[in-house]
Amino acid sequence: MSRVAVLGGGVIGLSVAWGLARRGTEVVLVDLPLPGASSPVAAGMISAAAELDYGETELWQVTSRSQAQWPEFAAELAQASGRPVGLRPTGTLLVATDQDEQVRLDRRLKLLADAGVGAQRLERRELLRKEPALARTVRGAAWLPDDFCVDRSLVLDALRSAIASAGVRTIRAQGRVRMQDGRATGITLPDLSVDADHVVLCAGWRSPHALDDPVAERAGAPMSGLRPVKGELLDLELAAPAVTSTVRAVVDRVPVYLVPHDDTHLTVGATSVDVGADLAPTVRAALELLSAATTLVPELRDARITEHRVGLRPASSDNLPAIGISPMPGLTLATGHYRHGFLLAPLTSDVVADSVRAALTEGDS
Ligand SMILES: Cc1cc2nc3c(=O)[nH]c(=O)nc-3n(C[C@H](O)[C@H](O)[C@H](O)COP(=O)(O)OP(=O)(O)OC[C@H]3O[C@@H](n4cnc5c(N)ncnc54)[C@H](O)[C@@H]3O)c2cc1C
């Protein structure tokens, strides 16, 4: 039987390992939790339409497809792991907070309609009926009923259980892709080597660092443009439920989202700054996010801050992930998922597992 080594055990590496193992491939996963990983920080929104932007048609094709796969992926994962995944149909409200944002909301509704998304326009009164805790000053919203959110920790725990049940061996160490005679042959670890017929690189923003320079160069754009984009968010504990939907808005030019995880836990996110591998939680981020969040939902002033988290999103130069691209024999990439690693996990799992198995069957690309 062929053996595949997966390097990196965030949501992408775990999903790829599970995709391969449940198709009957022998898998070894090498992962070391290093500072700045993105998956333990994510807000957990499964929301392709809310992320849709002008000129990102190619990205929309993969994000919308993956979102449609989530209910089945979650059910199968829950069954395989015997654990809850925490997928909740919260829907998303894109809220306009002032007149400029109302104009932008109309443009966004047109963009969504052009993409075939059935977003519903809610006037102020309907919006406040739906979410009574929102500030009286809101102007209206677009309602995206098909969006979900997941609990990132539950998803990661379920994936770890599912791969263990499927027989994946996990090695906790920092590794590098081993190249011999122009092909990937395994992973080099500090004091041993893992031999493999194929290697999948899923090391988030650190992926280029796990390759020798000439190999990273040959991999081209997906590797050369990959960089960490810093994101900060805050977890709050509430005395009483605040909102039932995921709420996104721009408040005084600060983009903010509120993701309700249950009646008493909510995430406020997120900043996005291109400052390299900086992991410091900043006062500016806390001030801006909490000011925007409490303007939107005043009663959040009474919440307790339980955590201020910082993660580094793996961003490519064109915001597109490298999924199933094989830059050289024996190596497949699954990285560059930027703001969408959880959203894109089901599609990445399938596409990469199928392409790796096809490469193995053909005696490699
Ligand atoms: C603030 C914030 C909010 C976000 N919210 C959302 C959201 O709501 N929805 C969504 O879909 N996405 C969201 N994201 C994006 C999402 O978190 C990422 O796209 C996703 O986590 C990327 O997963 P990954 O597995 O590629 O990388 P990572 O999660 O970074 O995992 C990489 C793993 O590989 C390990 N590793 C790296 N190098 C090596 C090595 N050489 N040897 C061994 N191990 C190694 C790392 O330690 C880590 O464990 C958010 C991100 C941030 C920062």
The ligand as an SDF file (V2000), in Angstrom:
LIG
                    3D

 53 58  0  0  0  0  0  0  0  0999 V2000
   -8.3630   36.0490   13.3310 C   0  0  0  0  0  0  0  0  0  0  0  0
   -8.6770   34.9760   12.3250 C   0  0  0  0  0  0  0  0  0  0  0  0
  -10.0020   34.6420   12.0660 C   0  0  0  0  0  0  0  0  0  0  0  0
  -10.3140   33.6670   11.1020 C   0  0  0  0  0  0  0  0  0  0  0  0
  -11.6080   33.3300   10.8970 N   0  0  0  0  0  0  0  0  0  0  0  0
  -11.9160   32.3880    9.9620 C   0  0  0  0  0  0  0  0  0  0  0  0
  -13.2770   32.0160    9.7540 C   0  0  0  0  0  0  0  0  0  0  0  0
  -14.1860   32.5200   10.4010 O   0  0  0  0  0  0  0  0  0  0  0  0
  -13.5470   31.0520    8.8030 N   0  0  0  0  0  0  0  0  0  0  0  0
  -12.5450   30.4730    8.0510 C   0  0  0  0  0  0  0  0  0  0  0  0
  -12.8430   29.6280    7.2020 O   0  0  0  0  0  0  0  0  0  0  0  0
  -11.2510   30.8010    8.2680 N   0  0  0  0  0  0  0  0  0  0  0  0
  -10.9180   31.7370    9.1840 C   0  0  0  0  0  0  0  0  0  0  0  0
   -9.6160   32.0980    9.3870 N   0  0  0  0  0  0  0  0  0  0  0  0
   -8.5920   31.5260    8.5050 C   0  0  0  0  0  0  0  0  0  0  0  0
   -8.1900   30.1470    8.9380 C   0  0  0  0  0  0  0  0  0  0  0  0
   -7.8570   30.1680   10.3050 O   0  0  0  0  0  0  0  0  0  0  0  0
   -6.9920   29.6640    8.1070 C   0  0  0  0  0  0  0  0  0  0  0  0
   -7.2590   29.7930    6.7260 O   0  0  0  0  0  0  0  0  0  0  0  0
   -6.7150   28.1840    8.4080 C   0  0  0  0  0  0  0  0  0  0  0  0
   -6.6420   27.9720    9.7860 O   0  0  0  0  0  0  0  0  0  0  0  0
   -5.4170   27.7440    7.7550 C   0  0  0  0  0  0  0  0  0  0  0  0
   -5.1920   26.4240    8.1700 O   0  0  0  0  0  0  0  0  0  0  0  0
   -3.8290   25.6610    7.8450 P   0  0  0  0  0  0  0  0  0  0  0  0
   -4.0160   24.2780    8.3390 O   0  0  0  0  0  0  0  0  0  0  0  0
   -3.4640   25.8770    6.4230 O   0  0  0  0  0  0  0  0  0  0  0  0
   -2.7170   26.4510    8.6760 O   0  0  0  0  0  0  0  0  0  0  0  0
   -2.4500   26.4680   10.2500 P   0  0  0  0  0  0  0  0  0  0  0  0
   -3.6920   26.4820   11.0030 O   0  0  0  0  0  0  0  0  0  0  0  0
   -1.4910   27.5860   10.4770 O   0  0  0  0  0  0  0  0  0  0  0  0
   -1.7500   25.0760   10.5320 O   0  0  0  0  0  0  0  0  0  0  0  0
   -0.4440   24.7760   10.1130 C   0  0  0  0  0  0  0  0  0  0  0  0
    0.1100   23.7340   11.0780 C   0  0  0  0  0  0  0  0  0  0  0  0
    1.3730   23.2790   10.5990 O   0  0  0  0  0  0  0  0  0  0  0  0
    2.3370   23.3700   11.6630 C   0  0  0  0  0  0  0  0  0  0  0  0
    3.6360   23.5290   11.0470 N   0  0  0  0  0  0  0  0  0  0  0  0
    4.1200   24.5600   10.3080 C   0  0  0  0  0  0  0  0  0  0  0  0
    5.3560   24.3020    9.8570 N   0  0  0  0  0  0  0  0  0  0  0  0
    5.6620   23.0570   10.3130 C   0  0  0  0  0  0  0  0  0  0  0  0
    6.8160   22.2390   10.1760 C   0  0  0  0  0  0  0  0  0  0  0  0
    7.8820   22.6260    9.4460 N   0  0  0  0  0  0  0  0  0  0  0  0
    6.8230   21.0240   10.7880 N   0  0  0  0  0  0  0  0  0  0  0  0
    5.7530   20.5940   11.5190 C   0  0  0  0  0  0  0  0  0  0  0  0
    4.6350   21.3490   11.6870 N   0  0  0  0  0  0  0  0  0  0  0  0
    4.5990   22.5630   11.0820 C   0  0  0  0  0  0  0  0  0  0  0  0
    1.8660   24.5720   12.4640 C   0  0  0  0  0  0  0  0  0  0  0  0
    2.4320   24.6200   13.7490 O   0  0  0  0  0  0  0  0  0  0  0  0
    0.3610   24.3000   12.4680 C   0  0  0  0  0  0  0  0  0  0  0  0
    0.0330   23.3530   13.4530 O   0  0  0  0  0  0  0  0  0  0  0  0
   -9.2620   33.0350   10.3770 C   0  0  0  0  0  0  0  0  0  0  0  0
   -7.9450   33.3480   10.6570 C   0  0  0  0  0  0  0  0  0  0  0  0
   -7.6390   34.3000   11.6310 C   0  0  0  0  0  0  0  0  0  0  0  0
   -6.2030   34.6100   11.9460 C   0  0  0  0  0  0  0  0  0  0  0  0
  1  2  1  0
  2  3  1  0
  2 52  2  0
  3  4  2  0
  4  5  1  0
  4 50  1  0
  5  6  2  0
  6  7  1  0
  6 13  1  0
  7  8  2  0
  7  9  1  0
  9 10  1  0
 10 11  2  0
 10 12  1  0
 12 13  2  0
 13 14  1  0
 14 15  1  0
 14 50  1  0
 15 16  1  0
 16 17  1  0
 16 18  1  0
 18 19  1  0
 18 20  1  0
 20 21  1  0
 20 22  1  0
 22 23  1  0
 23 24  1  0
 24 25  2  0
 24 26  1  0
 24 27  1  0
 27 28  1  0
 28 29  2  0
 28 30  1  0
 28 31  1  0
 31 32  1  0
 32 33  1  0
 33 34  1  0
 33 48  1  0
 34 35  1  0
 35 36  1  0
 35 46  1  0
 36 37  1  0
 36 45  1  0
 37 38  2  0
 38 39  1  0
 39 40  1  0
 39 45  2  0
 40 41  1  0
 40 42  2  0
 42 43  1  0
 43 44  2  0
 44 45  1  0
 46 47  1  0
 46 48  1  0
 48 49  1  0
 50 51  2  0
 51 52  1  0
 52 53  1  0
M  END
$$$$
